Amino acid sequence: MPISVTNKNGQSLLHIEGDMTIYTAADMKNELMAHMAQPCEREIDLSEVSEMDSAGLQILILAKREAEKHGTNLRLTGHSRAVLDVLDMCNLAPYFGDPVVLSCNEKKG
């Protein structure tokens, strides 16, 4: 569940790879929350998330709340099929307010 971070022009791009499940939730929460305390705009790229459950969804909700608490924006991009399935099942895509666009690979699958 590696999270890579790129900072550019006062904005952070966080790229998450692997599973966002109960098995990775504690480590992911700690790492992600460390980035939420920084006063900058954030984008989380979810295109490489291979599996997601309700624990992963809770982490995204927490990240959004933390960003709002610090007065910054958080955008979710590159929604993988695993992420879309959970957002659809819980009807939470509107909560995040980001356009959901499938990658070319997802459209074929």
QUIHU-V993930 format. One record per run of one state. SS is the DSSP state (A for helix, B for strand, O for the rest). FROM is the first residue (numbers start at 1). TO is the last residue. If there is no record, write none. Layout:
BEGIN
{{SS:FROM:TO} {SS:FROM:TO}}
END
This chain:
BEGIN
{{O:1:2} {B:3:8} {O:9:10} {B:11:20} {O:21:24} {A:25:36} {O:37:40} {B:41:52} {O:53:53} {A:54:69} {O:70:73} {B:74:77} {O:78:80} {A:81:90} {O:91:92} {A:93:96} {O:97:103} {A:104:108} {O:109:109}}
END
